[in-house]
Amino acid sequence: MLGSITLSAQPRTDTLLQRLFSQGSPALQHILQYPDSFRYQLIYTQIDRDAKNRPHFKHYYLHVDPDQYFNPASTVKMPIAFLALEKLNELHKQGLDKYTPMRIDSVEHDIAYYLKQIFLVSDNDAYNRLYEFLGQQTIHEKLWEKGYPRIRIVRRFMPLDEEGNRNTPAVSFGKIYTQPPARSALNFDFSKNIEIGRGHWDQHDSLIMTPMDFTKHNNVPLEDLQQLLQSVIFPASVPRKQRFHLTTNDYRFLYTYMSAYPSEVANPHYDTATYFDSYVKFFLFKDKKQRPPSYIRIFNKPGWSYGFLTDVAYIIDTKNKVEFMLSATLYVNRDGILNDDKYEYEEVGYPFFRETGEIIYQYELQRKRKYQPDLSPFKMTYEKGR
């Protein structure tokens, strides 16, 4: 079975977003003027409830094109996290759950610990361990079964070649369950060449004045990221085959740590000077000095690498009874050189996410709804309350 990228027509754009963003700052207008340079895509999802509080969705698009590659970076950790919980449930081993210590090589932590790290600070090693627990072949077979043929997650965040990423080591949960080493036998379609930039630094710290080759990198279209998040936040809103096999407790756990701030969690403990409250919250905040108000919660997973910034989020305001989803990606690399850690994240990228999030939020505050949403299912209890 091949993991391929489906060809599409022209980028999708809706006039609502064009109209809303036309009142944005000069900096935002500059970005929107150059879609080829900034490679931006954005999906705004309106949510309207019926009399029984059931959600109904309407998606609006801005330059969304699954053929326009962006490096998904740490957003790939989100489906890996969902799949890891699903696999625990499907193993049906008595005494095995997300709190059972898992040993890989000489490292031992439970899956709950890794999931917290992934959503609180986007930890790379936590992702690597869950990738190894799942195995490359299982990851794709499960995602393809759920209707995501375009997704390709073939790399860990460590220096491994293609063959190295196919192989995963033995995994053990004490005497409860042992998983032998595995090798993926899948063949992927790498026929579509993907090159970005005008130069890049290679693994030997040499500047190579040719584009960087992303042909065999991870790939997740923005629409798929949005749908993955929706399938976990609102499982009843997607077809049964698209849902993850999770328990009520799993959902509560995910909602808690997808929306928690590092300062609200006791274990793992994080230095909040480095991992400030909005460290992984791009929309609306992403500012060390700004503490998000308690009535706004963002359930999300961002990613940043090679000049690409991406975030996929479900945002609620329990005070004003507002909820919506927002997903976006942006490329900020003025000099066109990749892998040099010189990207305009602070100057251009984060302000773009803050402003687009604020524009949509302000629109949602005044948007008329027939029925106010009951958001109580998303009011979580955190380890260290505020």
N, C-alpha and C positions, 0 to 999 in steps of 0.2 A: 504494500500500500504506500502511496506517495503522499508526502506533505507538500502541497503546491499552493501557489498564490493565484487566486482567481482573477482574471482580467476584468476590468470594469470600464464603464463609460466615463464621461467627463466628471470632474469633482462636483459633489453635491453641495449646493448653497441655497439657503432659504432667505427670503427678503426680510423676515423678522429680525434675524441676527444682523444683517447689514444695516437695518434701520437703528437698532439698539446701539450698535457700536459706532455708528456715524457721529454720535455725540461724545465720543471718547476723547482722550487727551491727544495732543499732537504726536506723542510717542506711539500711542496705539494706532493712530492713523497711518503713521510711517510703516509700521509692521504690516498692516492690512494692505498697504499699497504694493507690497513686494512678496506675494505668496511663494514665488519660486525661490527666493533667497531665504526666507524664514520658514518655509515648508510647514506652515501652520495648518492645523485641522482642529475643529471644535464641534462638539455635540452637546446641545442643551436639551434636556429631557424634562418637559412639563409633566407634573403628576397631579391628576384630579381624582378625588375620591367620590364614590357614589354613596347612597344612603346607608349602605352596610359597611362603609369605610374601605371598600375594595379599591385599589389603585388602578387608574387607567393612564396610559402613557402616550405622549406625543413628542416625537423627536424632531429637533431642528438642527440643521447642519450648516457648517461654514467651511467650505473648501475641503470636504471629506472625500478621500480617495484611497481605497485600500491598495492601489498600485503605487502610491507615493510612499516609499519606505521611510520609516523613522526607526532609530534604534530604541527598542522598548525599555532597555536598561532594567531597572529593578521592578518595573510593573509586571514582569514575568513571575515574580515571587508570589503574586496574588493567586493565580490558578494553581501554582505548586502547593500553596498553603491549603487551598480548598481540597485538592486531590489527596494530600497527606491525611487529612481528617477522614475523607471518604475511604481511603484504603484501610485505615484502622478499623472502621466499622465493617468493611467487607471481609476482613480476615476472620472475624467471628471467633476470636481466641479469648477464652475466659481469663479475666484478670488483665487483659491488654487494653489500655486506653491512652489518652494523650499525656497522662501523667506517669506512665511507666517509663523508667530509664531506658534509653536506647543507646547502644554502643556501636560506634563505627570506628575502626582502627582502635586508638586508645582514648577516644573522646566519648564522654557519656553525658547526655542531657536528655530530658524528656521532650517530646514533640511540642507540648504546650509552651515550654521555655523558648524553643526556636520560633514558634508562631508569634509570641510576644515580641521577640527581637525583630522579626520581619516587619511587623506593622508599626512598632514604636519608633524604630530608628533605621529600618531598612538594612539590617545586618546581612552581609554577603555570606559569611560562613554558615549562618542558619539556613539560608537558601541552599547552599551546597549540600548540607546534610539531608535536607528533605528531598532534594533531587536524587541523592544516592539511595534513600529509602524507597523512592518510587521507581527509579530506573528510567532511562530515556525512552525505552519502548512502551512501557506502561503509560507514561505521561501522554504520549501521542495517541495511543490506542483509545485511552479514556476521553481525551479531548475531541478526537475525531468522531467517536460514538455520540458525543453530545452535540455534534453539529458545528464543529470548529475546524474545518479542513485546512484553513489558511494559517493556523497557528503553527509555529515552529519554535520549540524550546530545546536547543541542541547543545547549549554551552553552560558550563558552570562558571562562576566568577573566580577563576583561578587559571594559571597558565597551563592549559592542556590543549593538545591538538585534537583533531576530529575523532581519531580513534580513541584517545584518552577519555573523551566525553561520552563515547558509546559504552564504556566500561564503568561499572559501579562496584564497590567492594561489598563484602559480607556485612550484614546488619543483624544485631541480636538484641532481644529484649529479655535479658536474663535467661531463665529456663522456659519462658512462656513461648517464645517464637524465635526461630533463627532463619534468616534469609541468606541464601548463598550468593556469591558474587554473580553478577549478570552482565551480559553484553547485548546491546541492541542490534537486531538484525534488520532494522528498517532501512530502506533506501529513500532518500529525500531528493526532491526535484530542485537542483541548484542551477537549472538552465538559464534562469533570469539573472543576468549580471547586475549587481548593485554596487556602484562606486560613488563616493561622495567626497567633496573637497578638491583642493588643488595640490595638496601634499599631506604627508603624515610622518610621524615619528614611529619607527618600527621597534621591535622588541630588543634590538641591540643599541637603542638610543641614537639611531642615525636618522637624519631628516631625508626622506625620500620624496622627491617632487613629482609624485603621481597620486591620483586619488586613493583614498583608503577603500579597500574591498570589503563590503559587508555581505557579500553573496551567501556566505555560510554562517552568518550570525543569526541570533534569535530574531523572530519576527512575530508580531501580534498586531493586526490592524486595530485602529482605534475603536471601530464599531464592535469588534469582538471583546475588547476590554470593557466597554460599556455594558455589553450584554452579560458578560461574566459577573460583573458586580451586581447587576440587576437580578440575576438568577439566584444570588445569595441573599441580597437584601429583601427581595420580593419573590421567593421561590414559586409561589402559586401563579405568578404572572407569566411564566415561561412553560413550554411544553414539558411534560413529565420526563421525557428522555434527556432534556437539557439540564435538569436539576442535579445537584450533587447529593449523594446519599449521606445526609448529615442528620444528627439528632437535634432535638430542641436545645439541649445543652451546648452542642457545637455552635449553633447559630448565636446563642447568647454570648458564648466565649468570643466568637469572631466580632460581633457587634461591639463588645466591650473594648477589645484591644485595637480594633480598627479606628475607634473614635477616641481612645484615651490619649492623654499627653504623657510624656516621659515622667513628669513630676507627680503623676497620679499613680505610679506603679512602684511598688516596693522591691519586687524581684522580677527581672533584673533591675539593679539600681543604676541610674544614669546621672552623670554630672550635667545639671540643667544649664550650666553656662555654655556648654557645647551643644547639648541636645535640648534646646529651648522648646517651649510648649508647641510652637508652630513649626518645628523643624521639618516635619514631613507633611505640612498642610500648606500647599501652594496657593490654593484659591482663598481669597479674602485676606489671608494673613501673611505667613512666611516672613515674619519680622521679629527679631530677637527682643525688641522693646515692647511689642504688642502682645498682650495676654488675651486670647480669645474670650469673649463673654461666656458665662456658664450656660446660657440658653441656646447658644449655637454649637452644634456638633457636626463634625465632618468625618464620615466613614469612607476611607479612601486608601489608595495605594499609588504613590508617585514613583518616578524614576528619573535619574539624571546621569548622562554619560555622553562623551564625544560631542558635547554642544547641544544635545537633545534634552529637552525637559518635557515630561509627560505627567499628567495626573488624571485619575479617574475617581470621581467622588459622588457620594450621596450626601446632601447638605440639608440639615434641618434647623429650624428656629422654633423652639418649643414655646417661646413667649408670644410670638406673632403668628404661630400656626402656619409656618411656611416650610415647604419641602420641594426639592428639585435635584436632578442629577446634572453634573457637568463634567465633561471629559475633554481634554485638549492636549495637543503636543505642539512644540515650537523648537526651532533650531536657531541657535545664536552662536555664530562662529565667524566673526568679521574677517579674520585673516585667511580663512579657508584651510588652515592647517589643523589636522586632527591629532589627537593623542598628545597634545602639548599642555593640557590643563589651562589653556588661555581661552576661556569662553566668557561671553557677556551674560552670565547667569544673574549676577547682582544688578547690573546696570539696565538690562533689557528683559531678561527672561522672567524673573520673579515679579517685576512690576506688571508685566503682561498678564500673568495669572491673577495677581491681586486685583487689577482693574477689571478684567473680564468677569471675574467672580463677583465683584462689587456691582457692576452694571446689571448682571442677571439677578443678583439678590435684591437690588432696589426695584427692579421690574416685578419680581415675585411679591414683594411687599405690597404693591398696589394692584396686583392682578386679582380680579374677582373670581371667587370660587363659590359654587353652589353649596358645597358641603365642606366645612373645615375638617382637616385631617386629625384623627386621633393618633398622636405620635407617642403615646405611652409605651408601645412595644420597643421603642428605641431609647428609652430613658434607662441608662445603665448605672450600676453601682460599681465604683472604682476602688481599687485597693487603698488609695489615700484620697479621701474625699476632699473637695475644695470648699 
